[in-house]
Amino acid sequence: MSNIVVIAEVRAGKLKRPSLEAIAAGLQLAASTGGKVIAIALGSGLDAAGQELAGSGAHQVVLVDSPSLANFSGDAYARIVTERCKQHGAAAVLMAHTAMGKDLLPRVAAHLDTGLVTDVVAVGCNGGTFTAQKPVFAGKALLNVQANKKPFLATLRPNNFQPTTGSGAAIEKASADAGNLLSVVKELIAAASDKVPLQEAKVIVAGGRGLKEPQHFKMIEDLAAAFGPGVAAVGASRAVVDAGWRSHSEQVGQTGKVVSPTLYFAIGISGAIQHLAGMRTARTIVAINKDADAPIFKVADYGIVGDAFEIVPALTKAIAEVTASK
């Protein structure tokens, strides 16, 4: 067993970007094991996603395409993935740390009688032993984990691995029946399709109580839009959500979403411990706050002490000009 299996997430026929990141992590491990990276996608109508996976650097792509798998079912997907992992001699199984990954991979681990490391930000393989690194204590420390059983299973935090490209991999089409399900998904209610999922966004513009009123979040939305379509998402502090200004789906923090974007703007956010736990692993943090002693400045890479109502519009204009020139 030396192959690395990556479970790709496909929603409504579209491949989720964190799956490409998982393939990049798989390639790192495959370089040590000498095996191949095999990307497996389950669902219905997978042709477009399969072509994208074929150019991701994976050595082989397996599409388990069936109308009965159109909607995600934890027990059905887990059974099929488990069979495929055994068939392909998986030494490791990787998947993005998304809602689907957090549901599916624990089931697969149970079927394979092995362990699972979640929310991983780095992977490695030394002398045949797999290792992983994950944030602990609200992101204040990194825990190094060594796997004692195989296969090694891990969910990967989005935005921590750079997707790769490669020549077209061979695509195998397979069919599978969902079988007798313990539960059946009847309907999916999706968020607005033009919005970037918060945990997958490369840029997050988050606002806090320093914006004074809920209507001022239009300024935050304008800054996010200035980066162009599909790049930035709007986030919010817990205080803002508790006040009813924004939806809980936008909350960043220990009781909200844990994010790791390339760029994070904290605007009018003081930087409570609960909020820092959700965003301190961002690669670059920019804080804008009138209070020079705000805790957010202790974790910020760049800090601007000043009035957000003056700074943000100017910043939005500058970014929009750069985006338009590309």
C-alpha positions as CSV (number, residue, x, y, z in Angstrom):
1,M,0.0,0.0,0.0
2,S,1.7,3.2,-1.2
3,N,-1.0,5.1,-3.1
4,I,-2.6,8.3,-1.9
5,V,-6.3,8.6,-2.3
6,V,-7.9,12.0,-2.4
7,I,-11.6,12.3,-2.1
8,A,-12.8,15.3,-4.3
9,E,-15.8,17.2,-3.3
10,V,-18.3,18.0,-6.1
11,R,-21.3,20.1,-5.5
12,A,-23.9,20.7,-8.2
13,G,-21.5,19.4,-10.8
14,K,-18.7,21.9,-9.7
15,L,-15.4,20.8,-8.2
16,K,-14.7,22.6,-4.9
17,R,-11.3,24.4,-4.9
18,P,-10.1,22.8,-1.6
19,S,-10.1,19.4,-3.4
20,L,-7.4,20.7,-5.7
21,E,-5.4,21.7,-2.6
22,A,-5.9,18.2,-1.2
23,I,-4.4,16.8,-4.4
24,A,-1.3,19.0,-3.9
25,A,-0.9,17.6,-0.4
26,G,-1.3,14.1,-1.8
27,L,1.5,14.7,-4.3
28,Q,3.8,15.7,-1.4
29,L,3.1,12.4,0.3
30,A,3.3,10.4,-2.9
31,A,6.8,11.8,-3.5
32,S,7.8,10.0,-0.3
33,T,5.8,6.8,-0.7
34,G,6.6,6.2,-4.3
35,G,2.9,5.7,-5.0
36,K,0.3,7.4,-7.2
37,V,-2.3,10.1,-6.3
38,I,-5.7,8.8,-7.1
39,A,-8.5,11.4,-7.1
40,I,-12.0,9.9,-6.5
41,A,-15.2,11.9,-7.0
42,L,-18.7,10.7,-6.3
43,G,-22.0,12.2,-7.6
44,S,-24.0,12.6,-10.7
45,G,-22.9,14.4,-13.9
46,L,-19.2,14.5,-13.1
47,D,-17.7,15.0,-16.6
48,A,-16.7,18.6,-16.1
49,A,-15.3,18.0,-12.6
50,G,-13.4,15.0,-14.0
51,Q,-11.7,17.0,-16.6
52,E,-10.6,19.6,-14.0
53,L,-9.3,16.8,-11.8
54,A,-7.4,15.3,-14.8
55,G,-5.3,18.5,-15.0
56,S,-4.7,18.8,-11.3
57,G,-1.5,16.7,-11.1
58,A,-3.3,13.6,-10.0
59,H,-2.0,10.4,-11.6
60,Q,-5.5,8.8,-12.0
61,V,-9.1,10.0,-11.7
62,V,-12.0,7.8,-10.7
63,L,-15.5,9.1,-11.2
64,V,-18.2,7.1,-9.4
65,D,-21.2,8.6,-11.4
66,S,-24.7,7.5,-10.6
67,P,-28.1,9.4,-10.3
68,S,-28.5,7.7,-6.9
69,L,-25.5,9.6,-5.7
70,A,-26.6,13.1,-6.9
71,N,-27.2,14.2,-3.3
72,F,-24.5,13.5,-0.6
73,S,-25.3,10.6,1.7
74,G,-22.8,9.9,4.4
75,D,-23.4,6.2,4.7
76,A,-23.6,5.5,0.9
77,Y,-20.5,7.6,0.1
78,A,-18.5,6.1,3.0
79,R,-19.3,2.6,1.9
80,I,-18.2,3.3,-1.7
81,V,-15.1,5.3,-0.7
82,T,-14.0,2.5,1.7
83,E,-14.3,-0.1,-1.1
84,R,-12.3,2.1,-3.5
85,C,-9.6,2.8,-0.8
86,K,-9.1,-1.0,-0.4
87,Q,-9.1,-1.5,-4.2
88,H,-6.4,1.1,-4.8
89,G,-4.2,0.1,-2.0
90,A,-4.5,3.4,-0.1
91,A,-1.7,4.2,2.3
92,A,-3.3,7.6,3.0
93,V,-6.7,9.2,2.3
94,L,-7.1,12.9,2.2
95,M,-10.0,15.3,1.9
96,A,-10.7,18.9,2.5
97,H,-11.9,20.0,6.0
98,T,-15.3,21.1,4.8
99,A,-18.7,20.2,6.1
100,M,-18.7,17.2,3.7
101,G,-15.2,16.2,4.7
102,K,-16.0,16.4,8.4
103,D,-19.0,14.1,7.8
104,L,-17.6,11.6,5.4
105,L,-14.0,10.9,6.5
106,P,-14.8,9.9,10.1
107,R,-17.2,7.3,8.7
108,V,-14.5,6.0,6.3
109,A,-12.0,5.8,9.2
110,A,-14.4,3.7,11.2
111,H,-14.9,1.3,8.2
112,L,-11.1,1.0,7.7
113,D,-10.5,0.6,11.5
114,T,-8.0,3.4,11.6
115,G,-7.5,6.9,13.0
116,L,-8.3,10.4,11.6
117,V,-6.5,13.7,12.0
118,T,-8.7,16.7,11.4
119,D,-8.1,20.3,10.4
120,V,-4.5,19.7,9.2
121,V,-2.3,22.4,7.9
122,A,0.8,20.3,6.9
123,V,1.5,16.7,6.1
124,G,4.6,14.6,5.8
125,C,6.0,11.1,5.5
126,N,9.2,10.0,7.1
127,G,10.5,6.5,6.7
128,G,7.0,5.3,5.8
129,T,5.4,7.0,8.8
130,F,2.9,9.7,8.1
131,T,2.9,12.9,10.1
132,A,0.5,15.9,10.3
133,Q,0.4,19.3,11.9
134,K,-2.7,21.0,13.2
135,P,-3.5,24.1,15.2
136,V,-4.6,23.5,18.8
137,F,-5.6,25.8,21.8
138,A,-7.6,28.2,19.5
139,G,-4.6,28.4,17.1
140,K,-2.1,29.4,19.8
141,A,0.0,26.3,19.2
142,L,0.7,23.7,16.5
143,L,0.4,20.0,17.4
144,N,2.6,17.5,15.6
145,V,0.9,14.1,15.1
146,Q,2.4,10.8,14.1
147,A,0.2,8.1,12.6
148,N,0.6,4.6,14.1
149,K,-2.0,2.8,11.9
150,K,-2.6,2.7,8.2
151,P,-4.2,3.9,6.2
152,F,-3.5,7.4,7.4
153,L,-6.6,9.7,7.1
154,A,-6.7,13.4,7.4
155,T,-8.9,16.4,6.6
156,L,-7.0,19.5,5.4
157,R,-7.8,23.1,6.3
158,P,-8.6,25.1,3.1
159,N,-6.0,27.6,1.8
160,N,-3.0,25.9,3.2
161,F,-1.8,24.0,0.2
162,Q,-1.1,25.5,-3.3
163,P,-3.0,23.6,-6.1
164,T,-0.8,22.2,-8.8
165,T,-1.2,21.4,-12.5
166,G,-0.2,18.4,-14.5
167,S,-0.7,16.6,-17.8
168,G,-4.1,14.9,-18.3
169,A,-4.5,11.9,-16.0
170,A,-6.4,8.8,-17.0
171,I,-10.1,9.0,-16.1
172,E,-11.9,5.8,-15.0
173,K,-15.7,5.9,-15.0
174,A,-17.4,3.6,-12.5
175,S,-20.9,3.1,-11.4
176,A,-22.2,2.3,-8.0
177,D,-25.6,2.0,-6.4
178,A,-26.4,3.9,-3.2
179,G,-27.9,0.8,-1.7
180,N,-30.1,0.6,1.3
181,L,-29.6,4.0,3.0
182,L,-30.0,4.8,6.7
183,S,-31.0,8.3,5.7
184,V,-31.9,10.0,2.4
185,V,-31.3,13.6,1.4
186,K,-34.5,14.9,-0.1
187,E,-33.6,18.5,-0.7
188,L,-30.5,20.9,-0.6
189,I,-31.0,24.5,0.1
190,A,-27.9,26.3,-1.1
191,A,-26.7,29.8,-0.3
192,A,-26.5,32.4,-3.1
193,S,-24.3,30.9,-5.8
194,D,-22.5,34.2,-6.5
195,K,-21.0,34.3,-3.0
196,V,-17.7,32.8,-2.2
197,P,-17.9,30.3,0.8
198,L,-16.2,31.9,3.7
199,Q,-13.8,29.1,4.5
200,E,-12.7,28.9,0.8
201,A,-12.2,32.6,0.1
202,K,-8.7,33.8,-0.6
203,V,-9.6,37.2,0.8
204,I,-11.9,37.9,3.7
205,V,-13.1,41.3,4.7
206,A,-14.6,41.2,8.2
207,G,-16.3,43.9,10.1
208,G,-17.1,44.5,13.8
209,R,-19.0,46.7,16.2
210,G,-16.6,49.6,15.3
211,L,-18.8,50.1,12.2
212,K,-21.5,51.5,14.5
213,E,-24.6,50.5,12.5
214,P,-25.6,47.5,10.4
215,Q,-26.0,49.6,7.2
216,H,-22.4,50.5,7.3
217,F,-21.5,46.9,6.3
218,K,-22.2,48.1,2.8
219,M,-18.7,49.5,3.0
220,I,-17.3,46.0,3.9
221,E,-19.3,44.5,1.0
222,D,-17.9,47.1,-1.4
223,L,-14.3,46.4,-0.4
224,A,-14.8,42.6,-0.9
225,A,-16.4,43.3,-4.3
226,A,-13.4,45.4,-5.3
227,F,-11.3,42.3,-5.5
228,G,-13.4,40.9,-8.4
229,P,-15.8,38.0,-8.6
230,G,-15.0,34.8,-6.8
231,V,-12.2,36.2,-4.7
232,A,-13.4,37.8,-1.5
233,A,-16.0,37.0,1.1
234,V,-17.6,39.1,3.9
235,G,-17.0,38.1,7.5
236,A,-18.3,39.4,10.9
237,S,-17.4,39.3,14.5
238,R,-19.5,37.5,17.1
239,A,-20.7,40.9,18.6
240,V,-22.1,41.9,15.2
241,V,-23.9,38.6,14.7
242,D,-25.3,38.6,18.2
243,A,-26.6,42.1,17.6
244,G,-28.5,40.7,14.5
245,W,-26.5,42.8,12.0
246,R,-25.2,39.9,10.0
247,S,-26.0,36.2,9.5
248,H,-24.3,33.5,11.7
249,S,-23.0,32.0,8.4
250,E,-20.6,35.0,8.2
251,Q,-19.3,34.7,11.8
252,V,-15.6,34.2,12.2
253,G,-14.4,32.8,15.5
254,Q,-14.3,29.9,17.9
255,T,-18.1,29.6,17.8
256,G,-18.3,30.6,14.1
257,K,-16.1,29.5,11.3
258,V,-12.3,29.0,11.4
259,V,-10.7,30.5,8.3
260,S,-7.3,30.6,6.8
261,P,-7.3,33.0,3.9
262,T,-4.4,34.5,2.1
263,L,-5.5,38.0,3.2
264,Y,-7.7,38.9,6.1
265,F,-9.1,42.4,6.8
266,A,-10.2,43.1,10.4
267,I,-12.1,46.4,10.2
268,G,-13.6,47.8,13.4
269,I,-12.8,44.6,15.2
270,S,-11.1,44.9,18.6
271,G,-9.7,41.3,18.5
272,A,-11.3,39.3,21.3
273,I,-9.8,35.9,22.0
274,Q,-12.8,34.2,20.5
275,H,-12.4,36.0,17.2
276,L,-8.6,35.5,17.0
277,A,-9.2,31.8,17.4
278,G,-11.0,31.8,14.1
279,M,-8.6,33.8,11.9
280,R,-5.1,34.0,13.4
281,T,-3.8,31.4,10.9
282,A,-4.5,33.8,7.9
283,R,-1.3,34.4,6.0
284,T,-1.6,38.2,6.1
285,I,-3.7,40.1,8.5
286,V,-4.6,43.8,8.0
287,A,-6.2,45.6,11.0
288,I,-8.0,48.9,10.8
289,N,-9.1,50.3,14.1
290,K,-9.3,53.7,15.9
291,D,-8.0,52.2,19.2
292,A,-4.2,51.9,19.0
293,D,-4.3,49.5,22.0
294,A,-6.8,47.1,20.4
295,P,-5.7,43.4,20.8
296,I,-6.1,42.8,17.0
297,F,-2.9,44.7,16.4
298,K,-0.9,42.1,18.3
299,V,-1.6,39.5,15.6
300,A,-1.8,41.9,12.6
301,D,0.9,42.0,10.0
302,Y,-0.2,45.5,9.0
303,G,-2.1,47.8,11.3
304,I,-3.8,51.2,10.5
305,V,-4.8,53.3,13.4
306,G,-7.5,55.6,12.1
307,D,-11.1,56.1,11.1
308,A,-12.4,53.2,9.0
309,F,-15.0,55.4,7.4
310,E,-12.2,57.4,5.8
311,I,-9.7,54.6,5.2
312,V,-11.9,51.8,3.8
313,P,-13.4,53.8,0.9
314,A,-10.0,55.0,-0.2
315,L,-8.7,51.4,0.0
316,T,-11.7,50.1,-1.9
317,K,-11.0,52.7,-4.7
318,A,-7.3,51.8,-4.9
319,I,-8.0,48.0,-5.1
320,A,-10.8,48.4,-7.6
321,E,-8.4,50.4,-9.9
322,V,-5.7,47.6,-9.6
323,T,-8.3,44.9,-10.3
324,A,-9.7,46.8,-13.3
325,S,-6.2,47.1,-14.8
326,K,-5.6,43.4,-14.8
